[in-house]
Amino acid sequence: MYFTDRGLEELAERRGEEQVSFVWLAERLRQFVDAHPDFEVPVERLATWLARLDDDDE
């Protein structure tokens, strides 16, 4: 189990029934990076990965 699994499990337990838009998610990620600039690269990678999930593999 990765350390991040605990946070993901907490997220699913606490907010798993909610529905959010990607606009809302992007704003929360911007706020997180503003508060924690050291995480800019991982957040950028996650956002790019989510944005491109449906792209055809080349």
Distance bins in CASP14 RR format, pairs under 12 A and 6 or more apart:
PFRMAT RR
TARGET T0000
AUTHOR 0000-0000-0000
RMODE 2
METHOD distances of the structure
MODEL  1
1 7 0 0 0 0 0 1 0 0 0 0 0
1 8 0 0 0 0 0 1 0 0 0 0 0
1 9 0 0 0 0 1 0 0 0 0 0 0
2 8 0 0 0 0 1 0 0 0 0 0 0
2 9 0 0 0 0 0 1 0 0 0 0 0
3 9 0 0 0 0 0 1 0 0 0 0 0
4 10 0 0 0 0 0 1 0 0 0 0 0
4 11 0 0 0 0 0 1 0 0 0 0 0
4 42 0 0 0 0 0 1 0 0 0 0 0
4 46 0 0 0 0 0 1 0 0 0 0 0
5 11 0 0 0 0 0 1 0 0 0 0 0
5 12 0 0 0 0 0 1 0 0 0 0 0
6 12 0 0 0 0 0 1 0 0 0 0 0
6 13 0 0 0 0 0 1 0 0 0 0 0
7 13 0 0 0 0 1 0 0 0 0 0 0
7 14 0 0 0 0 1 0 0 0 0 0 0
7 15 0 0 0 0 0 1 0 0 0 0 0
8 14 0 0 0 0 0 1 0 0 0 0 0
8 15 0 0 0 0 0 1 0 0 0 0 0
8 16 0 0 0 0 0 1 0 0 0 0 0
8 46 0 0 0 0 0 1 0 0 0 0 0
9 15 0 0 0 0 0 1 0 0 0 0 0
9 16 0 0 0 0 0 1 0 0 0 0 0
10 16 0 0 0 0 0 1 0 0 0 0 0
11 17 0 0 0 0 0 1 0 0 0 0 0
11 18 0 0 0 0 0 1 0 0 0 0 0
11 20 0 0 0 0 0 1 0 0 0 0 0
11 25 0 0 0 0 0 1 0 0 0 0 0
11 28 0 0 0 0 0 1 0 0 0 0 0
12 18 0 0 0 0 0 1 0 0 0 0 0
15 24 0 0 0 0 0 1 0 0 0 0 0
15 25 0 0 0 0 0 1 0 0 0 0 0
15 28 0 0 0 0 0 1 0 0 0 0 0
18 24 0 0 0 0 1 0 0 0 0 0 0
18 25 0 0 0 0 0 1 0 0 0 0 0
19 25 0 0 0 0 0 1 0 0 0 0 0
20 26 0 0 0 0 0 1 0 0 0 0 0
20 27 0 0 0 0 0 1 0 0 0 0 0
20 28 0 0 0 0 1 0 0 0 0 0 0
20 29 0 0 0 0 0 1 0 0 0 0 0
21 27 0 0 0 0 1 0 0 0 0 0 0
21 28 0 0 0 0 0 1 0 0 0 0 0
22 28 0 0 0 0 0 1 0 0 0 0 0
22 29 0 0 0 0 0 1 0 0 0 0 0
22 47 0 0 0 0 1 0 0 0 0 0 0
22 50 1 0 0 1 0 0 0 0 0 0 0
22 51 0 0 0 0 1 0 0 0 0 0 0
22 53 0 0 0 0 0 1 0 0 0 0 0
23 29 0 0 0 0 0 1 0 0 0 0 0
23 30 0 0 0 0 0 1 0 0 0 0 0
24 30 0 0 0 0 0 1 0 0 0 0 0
24 31 0 0 0 0 0 1 0 0 0 0 0
25 31 0 0 0 0 0 1 0 0 0 0 0
25 32 0 0 0 0 0 1 0 0 0 0 0
25 43 0 0 0 0 0 1 0 0 0 0 0
25 46 0 0 0 0 0 1 0 0 0 0 0
25 47 0 0 0 0 1 0 0 0 0 0 0
25 50 0 0 0 0 1 0 0 0 0 0 0
25 51 0 0 0 0 0 1 0 0 0 0 0
26 32 0 0 0 0 0 1 0 0 0 0 0
26 33 0 0 0 0 0 1 0 0 0 0 0
26 43 0 0 0 0 0 1 0 0 0 0 0
26 44 0 0 0 0 0 1 0 0 0 0 0
26 46 0 0 0 0 0 1 0 0 0 0 0
26 47 1 0 0 1 0 0 0 0 0 0 0
26 48 0 0 0 0 0 1 0 0 0 0 0
26 50 0 0 0 0 1 0 0 0 0 0 0
26 51 0 0 0 0 1 0 0 0 0 0 0
27 33 0 0 0 0 0 1 0 0 0 0 0
27 34 0 0 0 0 0 1 0 0 0 0 0
27 47 0 0 0 0 0 1 0 0 0 0 0
28 34 0 0 0 0 0 1 0 0 0 0 0
28 35 0 0 0 0 0 1 0 0 0 0 0
28 43 0 0 0 0 0 1 0 0 0 0 0
28 46 0 0 0 0 0 1 0 0 0 0 0
28 47 0 0 0 0 0 1 0 0 0 0 0
29 35 0 0 0 0 0 1 0 0 0 0 0
29 36 0 0 0 0 0 1 0 0 0 0 0
29 39 0 0 0 0 1 0 0 0 0 0 0
29 40 0 0 0 0 0 1 0 0 0 0 0
29 42 0 0 0 0 0 1 0 0 0 0 0
29 43 1 0 1 0 0 0 0 0 0 0 0
29 44 0 0 0 0 1 0 0 0 0 0 0
29 45 0 0 0 0 0 1 0 0 0 0 0
29 46 1 0 0 1 0 0 0 0 0 0 0
29 47 1 0 0 1 0 0 0 0 0 0 0
29 48 0 0 0 0 0 1 0 0 0 0 0
29 50 0 0 0 0 1 0 0 0 0 0 0
29 51 0 0 0 0 0 1 0 0 0 0 0
30 36 0 0 0 0 0 1 0 0 0 0 0
30 37 0 0 0 0 0 1 0 0 0 0 0
30 39 0 0 0 0 0 1 0 0 0 0 0
30 40 0 0 0 0 0 1 0 0 0 0 0
30 43 0 0 0 0 1 0 0 0 0 0 0
30 44 0 0 0 0 0 1 0 0 0 0 0
30 47 0 0 0 0 1 0 0 0 0 0 0
31 37 0 0 0 0 0 1 0 0 0 0 0
31 39 0 0 0 0 0 1 0 0 0 0 0
31 43 0 0 0 0 0 1 0 0 0 0 0
32 38 0 0 0 0 0 1 0 0 0 0 0
32 39 1 0 0 1 0 0 0 0 0 0 0
32 40 0 0 0 0 1 0 0 0 0 0 0
32 42 0 0 0 0 0 1 0 0 0 0 0
32 43 1 0 0 1 0 0 0 0 0 0 0
32 44 0 0 0 0 0 1 0 0 0 0 0
32 46 0 0 0 0 0 1 0 0 0 0 0
32 47 0 0 0 0 0 1 0 0 0 0 0
33 39 1 0 0 1 0 0 0 0 0 0 0
33 40 1 0 1 0 0 0 0 0 0 0 0
33 41 0 0 0 0 1 0 0 0 0 0 0
33 42 0 0 0 0 1 0 0 0 0 0 0
33 43 1 0 1 0 0 0 0 0 0 0 0
33 44 0 0 0 0 1 0 0 0 0 0 0
33 45 0 0 0 0 0 1 0 0 0 0 0
33 46 0 0 0 0 0 1 0 0 0 0 0
33 47 0 0 0 0 1 0 0 0 0 0 0
34 40 0 0 0 0 1 0 0 0 0 0 0
34 43 0 0 0 0 0 1 0 0 0 0 0
35 43 0 0 0 0 0 1 0 0 0 0 0
36 42 0 0 0 0 1 0 0 0 0 0 0
36 43 0 0 0 0 1 0 0 0 0 0 0
37 43 0 0 0 0 1 0 0 0 0 0 0
37 44 0 0 0 0 0 1 0 0 0 0 0
39 45 0 0 0 0 0 1 0 0 0 0 0
39 46 0 0 0 0 1 0 0 0 0 0 0
39 47 0 0 0 0 0 1 0 0 0 0 0
40 46 0 0 0 0 0 1 0 0 0 0 0
40 47 0 0 0 0 0 1 0 0 0 0 0
41 47 0 0 0 0 0 1 0 0 0 0 0
41 48 0 0 0 0 0 1 0 0 0 0 0
42 48 0 0 0 0 0 1 0 0 0 0 0
42 49 0 0 0 0 0 1 0 0 0 0 0
43 49 0 0 0 0 0 1 0 0 0 0 0
43 50 0 0 0 0 0 1 0 0 0 0 0
44 50 0 0 0 0 0 1 0 0 0 0 0
44 51 0 0 0 0 0 1 0 0 0 0 0
45 51 0 0 0 0 0 1 0 0 0 0 0
45 52 0 0 0 0 0 1 0 0 0 0 0
46 52 0 0 0 0 0 1 0 0 0 0 0
46 53 0 0 0 0 0 1 0 0 0 0 0
47 53 0 0 0 0 0 1 0 0 0 0 0
48 55 0 0 0 0 0 1 0 0 0 0 0
49 55 0 0 0 0 0 1 0 0 0 0 0
52 58 0 0 0 0 0 1 0 0 0 0 0
END
